[in-house]
Amino acid sequence: MTLTVQPHRESVGLKAGQLLIGGTWCPSESGATWTHHHPATGEEVGEFAKGTAADVDAAVAAARKAFDSGTWSRPRAGVRIGLLHRYAELLRKHADELRALQALDNSVPLSFGGIYATSVGAAADVFDHHAGWVDKLGGQTLPPYQGGDHLAMTFREPIGVVAAILPWNAPFLLFAQKVAPALAAGCTIVLKPSEYCTFSVLRMVELLIEAGLPEGVLNVVTGTGEQVGEALINHRDVDKVSFTGSRAVGKHIVEASAGTLKRVSLELGGKSPAVVFADAPNVGVAAATVVGAVTMGLSGQACVANTRALVHRDVYDEFLGAAQGMAAAVTYGDPFDPTVISAPLINGRQLDRVLGYIEQGKTEGRLVTGGERLGGDLAGGNFVAPTIFADVANSATIAQEEIFGPVLAVVPFDDEDEAIALANDTEYGLGAGLFTADVQRAFRVTRALKAGTVGVNGFQIEPHLPFGGFKQSGLGREGGLSAIEAYTELKSVFLPLTDEMM
C-alpha cells in the first residue's frame, strides 16, 4: 500500500500560508508561491507565499516603526511578562494541533513530538523562562572612580529590529529560543521560517497575535534563503541577525554583517562525540542513547546529535552489538502512526548528500548495518536505513564532516587522554556526551572537552541553560540570561550631582 498523508492534511485543516507585515496577513508582492512536498511521500501538501526583497523591506519598515513607537520597546515590564506567559499557555493548549502541523511540514512523527527537547511544551517553558527575566534586566550603579560627586550607571536597552532565521528541523524550540528572548528584551522581529517547515511556524505566530502582541512587533516573510534570507542579512535597518543552520551560511552571514556591523548570533551545527568508557554504567544503554539520537525522530538531522561514538576497546564489541539492536528497532512510515518513531530526510537534495557520504564511508570503515535507501511502501519518500560504520579513523570524512542523516561513525580508543584528543579533533564544538561511572573522570573529561554542552550518562536541553558552540559551531548562546542579554545593548551614563562638575 502506497504511503499517503493526504487524509491527515484534510483533518488538520491546513491553510494557505501568507506573509505577516505590520499586523496584516497578505500575499507576496510578486504573488509567487512555494509548493511544499511532503518528505515521506513526495505529495504536494500545501502552498505559502514566496517573499521577495520588497516584502522584506516592508516587513523591516513595519518592525522599525513598531520599535520606534515604543509600544513594545518601552512599556512597563508587566506588559511583556503577561503576554509571554499567556502565549506559553496557548502553546500548551494547542500542542496536539501544532504537532500535527509539524508532521505535515517535516514528517517528524507524533510519537517523537512528545520528547521534551522537540516538544511544544519545551517551547512554552522557554517563553515562561524569559518572561521571568523581563523585570530583572537591570544595569548597575557604580561608585565614582575619580573624585567628585557624581553617578556612574549602566542601562540595558533593546537592540532594535531582529532578523530571526529558522531551520526546518525543530520549529517549536528554535522559534522559542529566538523569539522569546527578543520579545522579552523589547525588540521587534522579522521572522523567516524555513521553506521546508512553514505551516507549524505560521500557526505559532497566529497564537502569538491571539495572546495580544501589538501590530508590527512580529512580522513574517516566508520564502527561500536565496531571496528572503539574503535580503534580511544585508538589510541596513536590521540591527541583529539570529540564525540556526549550516556553517557555510553562517560564515556568509558574518561577511554580510560587516557592512553595517550587525550583531550576530549563530548556531551552526556540529560533529558531536559520545565518549563511552569501559566503566560506563550500562554499555547497552549508552549504545541505545547514541544510536537513538542519530536515528530516531529527526533521523540524524539534528546539529547536536552524537554522530561520532568514541568507544573503549574493552567494551567495543558490546557497544556495536547493542547499537545494531537499537538500529534494527527504528520504524519509518506515516508520521501520524503511533508505531513510527523516525522521519525521512527533508528533501531529495539531502537524500543524495547522505547517500553520497555513505558510499564514502564504505571506503573508510566497516559497514555494520544499513547503508541503503528504503524501498517498498516507503519508496516515494526520502528514507535511509540507520547506518553504522565501525573501525573508523577519526580523520575520515564521515568522522569529520556533518552528514545530517542517520549515520554513526564508531571510533575505538585505548585510554582517557586519547579519548579527549579524539573528541576535540574536529572543527566543531557544539555538544558532547560521555558515559562513565567514575565521578572524578566525569568532571575531568567534561572540563577537557571543547564543546558548548556536555551530557554525562544522558543529554537534555533545558530552557535556562545556555546552548551554543565552541569553534566553528557558532557565535553566542541561546537559553538563559546570556540569550536575553544578546538582544540588548549596554549604555553607560554619567550624571554629576553638583554644579562643580558641569
Backbone hydrogen bonds, N-H to C=O, Kabsch-Sander energy under -0.5 kcal/mol:
donor,donor_aa,acceptor,acceptor_aa,energy
3,L,377,D,-1.0
9,R,5,V,-1.9
10,E,6,Q,-2.0
11,S,7,P,-1.9
12,V,8,H,-2.5
13,G,9,R,-1.4
14,L,9,R,-1.3
17,G,47,E,-2.1
19,L,26,C,-2.8
20,L,220,V,-2.2
21,I,19,L,-0.5
21,I,24,T,-2.5
24,T,21,I,-1.5
26,C,19,L,-2.6
31,G,28,S,-0.7
34,W,48,F,-2.9
36,H,34,W,-0.6
36,H,46,G,-3.0
37,H,35,T,-0.5
38,H,43,E,-3.1
41,T,38,H,-0.8
42,G,38,H,-3.4
45,V,36,H,-3.4
45,V,43,E,-0.5
46,G,36,H,-0.9
48,F,34,W,-1.6
49,A,17,G,-1.5
50,K,32,A,-2.5
51,G,49,A,-0.8
51,G,222,T,-2.8
56,V,52,T,-2.0
57,D,53,A,-2.4
58,A,54,A,-2.0
59,A,55,D,-2.5
60,V,56,V,-2.9
61,A,57,D,-2.3
62,A,58,A,-2.1
63,A,59,A,-2.3
64,R,60,V,-2.8
65,K,61,A,-2.5
66,A,62,A,-2.3
67,F,63,A,-2.3
68,D,64,R,-3.0
69,S,65,K,-1.7
70,G,66,A,-0.7
70,G,67,F,-1.1
71,T,66,A,-0.5
72,W,66,A,-0.6
74,R,70,G,-1.5
79,V,76,R,-1.5
80,R,76,R,-0.9
81,I,77,A,-2.5
82,G,78,G,-2.4
83,L,79,V,-1.9
84,L,80,R,-2.5
85,H,81,I,-2.1
86,R,82,G,-2.3
87,Y,83,L,-2.6
88,A,84,L,-1.9
89,E,85,H,-1.8
90,L,86,R,-1.9
91,L,87,Y,-2.5
92,R,88,A,-1.9
93,K,89,E,-2.2
94,H,90,L,-1.9
95,A,92,R,-1.1
98,L,94,H,-2.3
99,R,95,A,-2.4
100,A,96,D,-1.9
101,L,97,E,-2.0
102,Q,98,L,-2.4
103,A,99,R,-2.0
104,L,100,A,-1.3
105,D,101,L,-1.5
106,N,102,Q,-2.6
107,S,102,Q,-0.9
107,S,103,A,-0.5
108,V,102,Q,-0.5
110,L,335,P,-2.7
112,F,109,P,-1.2
113,G,109,P,-1.2
115,I,112,F,-1.6
118,T,115,I,-1.4
119,S,116,Y,-2.0
123,A,119,S,-1.2
124,A,120,V,-2.4
125,D,121,G,-2.2
126,V,122,A,-1.8
127,F,123,A,-1.8
128,D,124,A,-2.3
129,H,125,D,-2.9
130,H,126,V,-2.4
131,A,127,F,-2.0
132,G,128,D,-1.2
132,G,129,H,-0.6
133,W,130,H,-1.2
134,V,130,H,-0.8
134,V,131,A,-0.7
136,K,133,W,-2.2
137,L,134,V,-0.7
138,G,136,K,-2.0
142,L,140,Q,-0.6
142,L,152,A,-3.6
150,H,148,G,-0.9
151,L,495,L,-2.8
152,A,142,L,-1.0
153,M,493,V,-2.8
154,T,140,Q,-2.3
155,F,491,K,-2.5
157,E,155,F,-0.5
157,E,489,E,-2.5
159,I,487,Y,-2.4
162,V,188,T,-2.7
163,A,240,K,-3.0
164,A,162,V,-0.7
164,A,190,V,-2.3
165,I,163,A,-0.6
165,I,242,S,-2.9
166,L,164,A,-0.6
166,L,192,K,-2.5
174,L,170,A,-2.2
175,F,171,P,-1.9
176,A,172,F,-2.0
177,Q,173,L,-2.8
178,K,174,L,-1.1
179,V,175,F,-2.9
180,A,176,A,-1.9
182,A,178,K,-1.3
183,L,179,V,-2.7
184,A,180,A,-2.6
185,A,181,P,-2.0
186,G,182,A,-0.8
186,G,183,L,-0.7
187,C,182,A,-2.6
188,T,160,G,-1.7
189,I,217,V,-3.2
190,V,162,V,-2.8
191,L,219,N,-3.5
192,K,164,A,-2.9
194,S,167,P,-0.6
197,C,194,S,-1.9
202,L,198,T,-2.5
203,R,199,F,-1.7
204,M,200,S,-1.7
205,V,201,V,-2.1
206,E,202,L,-2.3
207,L,203,R,-2.0
208,L,204,M,-1.5
209,I,205,V,-2.1
210,E,206,E,-2.2
211,A,207,L,-1.6
212,G,209,I,-1.6
213,L,208,L,-1.5
217,V,214,P,-1.5
219,N,189,I,-2.2
220,V,20,L,-2.5
221,V,191,L,-2.4
228,V,224,T,-1.9
229,G,224,T,-1.3
230,E,225,G,-2.0
231,A,227,Q,-1.7
232,L,228,V,-2.2
233,I,229,G,-2.4
234,N,230,E,-1.3
235,H,232,L,-1.1
238,V,235,H,-1.2
239,D,161,V,-2.0
239,D,237,D,-0.5
240,K,161,V,-1.5
241,V,263,R,-2.4
242,S,163,A,-3.0
243,F,241,V,-0.5
243,F,265,S,-2.6
244,T,165,I,-1.4
245,G,267,E,-2.2
250,G,246,S,-2.1
251,K,247,R,-2.4
252,H,248,A,-1.7
253,I,249,V,-2.3
254,V,250,G,-2.0
255,E,251,K,-2.1
256,A,252,H,-2.6
257,S,253,I,-2.2
258,A,254,V,-0.7
258,A,255,E,-0.8
259,G,256,A,-0.8
260,T,257,S,-0.8
261,L,257,S,-1.5
262,K,257,S,-1.4
263,R,239,D,-2.2
265,S,241,V,-2.6
266,L,475,L,-2.4
267,E,243,F,-2.0
268,L,473,S,-2.4
272,S,305,A,-0.7
274,A,308,R,-2.5
275,V,433,G,-3.1
276,V,274,A,-0.7
276,V,310,L,-3.2
277,F,275,V,-0.7
277,F,435,F,-2.1
280,A,277,F,-1.8
286,A,282,N,-2.3
287,A,283,V,-2.6
288,A,284,G,-2.4
289,T,285,V,-2.6
290,V,286,A,-2.4
291,V,287,A,-2.8
292,G,288,A,-2.3
293,A,289,T,-1.8
294,V,290,V,-1.3
295,T,291,V,-1.6
296,M,292,G,-2.4
297,G,341,I,-3.6
298,L,296,M,-1.3
299,S,296,M,-0.7
300,G,296,M,-0.6
301,Q,298,L,-1.4
302,A,300,G,-1.4
305,A,302,A,-1.3
307,T,305,A,-1.6
308,R,272,S,-1.8
309,A,409,A,-2.7
310,L,274,A,-2.9
310,L,308,R,-0.6
311,V,309,A,-0.7
311,V,411,V,-2.4
312,H,276,V,-2.4
313,R,413,F,-2.0
315,V,312,H,-1.6
316,Y,313,R,-0.8
319,F,315,V,-2.5
320,L,316,Y,-2.4
321,G,317,D,-2.3
322,A,318,E,-2.1
323,A,319,F,-2.6
324,Q,320,L,-2.2
325,G,321,G,-1.7
326,M,322,A,-2.1
327,A,323,A,-2.4
328,A,324,Q,-2.1
329,A,325,G,-0.8
329,A,326,M,-0.9
330,V,327,A,-1.2
337,D,334,D,-2.0
340,V,337,D,-1.9
341,I,331,T,-1.2
342,S,331,T,-1.2
343,A,297,G,-0.9
345,L,382,N,-3.2
351,L,347,N,-2.1
352,D,348,G,-2.4
353,R,349,R,-1.9
354,V,350,Q,-2.5
355,L,351,L,-2.4
356,G,352,D,-1.9
357,Y,353,R,-1.9
358,I,354,V,-2.2
359,E,355,L,-2.0
360,Q,356,G,-1.9
361,G,357,Y,-2.7
362,K,358,I,-1.6
363,T,360,Q,-1.5
364,E,361,G,-1.3
365,G,361,G,-1.6
366,R,390,A,-2.9
367,L,365,G,-0.6
368,V,366,R,-0.6
368,V,388,I,-3.0
369,T,388,I,-1.1
371,G,385,A,-0.6
374,L,383,F,-2.1
378,L,375,G,-1.8
379,A,376,G,-1.7
381,G,378,L,-2.0
382,N,39,P,-2.3
383,F,381,G,-0.7
385,A,372,E,-2.6
387,T,406,P,-2.8
388,I,369,T,-1.9
389,F,408,L,-2.9
390,A,366,R,-3.0
392,V,410,V,-2.2
393,A,364,E,-0.6
396,A,393,A,-2.1
399,A,396,A,-1.0
400,Q,396,A,-0.8
400,Q,397,T,-1.0
401,E,397,T,-2.7
403,I,401,E,-0.6
407,V,405,G,-2.5
408,L,387,T,-2.5
409,A,307,T,-2.2
410,V,389,F,-2.8
410,V,408,L,-0.5
411,V,309,A,-3.1
411,V,409,A,-0.5
413,F,311,V,-1.7
419,A,415,D,-2.2
420,I,416,E,-2.4
421,A,417,D,-2.2
422,L,418,E,-2.7
423,A,419,A,-2.6
424,N,420,I,-2.1
425,D,421,A,-0.7
425,D,422,L,-0.8
426,T,424,N,-2.1
432,A,453,T,-1.6
433,G,273,P,-2.3
434,L,455,G,-2.3
435,F,275,V,-2.7
436,T,434,L,-0.5
437,A,279,D,-0.8
439,V,437,A,-0.8
442,A,438,D,-2.4
443,F,439,V,-2.2
444,R,440,Q,-2.5
445,V,441,R,-3.1
446,T,442,A,-2.1
447,R,443,F,-2.2
448,A,444,R,-1.1
449,L,445,V,-1.8
451,A,449,L,-1.4
452,G,429,G,-1.7
453,T,430,L,-1.4
455,G,432,A,-2.5
457,N,434,L,-2.9
457,N,455,G,-0.6
465,L,462,E,-1.4
467,F,478,E,-2.4
470,F,429,G,-2.9
472,Q,427,E,-2.2
473,S,470,F,-2.2
474,G,471,K,-0.9
475,L,266,L,-1.6
478,E,467,F,-2.8
480,G,463,P,-1.4
483,A,479,G,-0.6
483,A,480,G,-0.9
484,I,480,G,-1.3
485,E,481,L,-2.3
486,A,482,S,-1.0
487,Y,484,I,-1.5
488,T,485,E,-1.7
489,E,157,E,-2.9
491,K,155,F,-2.8
493,V,153,M,-3.2
495,L,151,L,-2.5
497,L,149,D,-2.7
498,T,149,D,-0.6
501,M,498,T,-1.0
502,M,499,D,-1.5
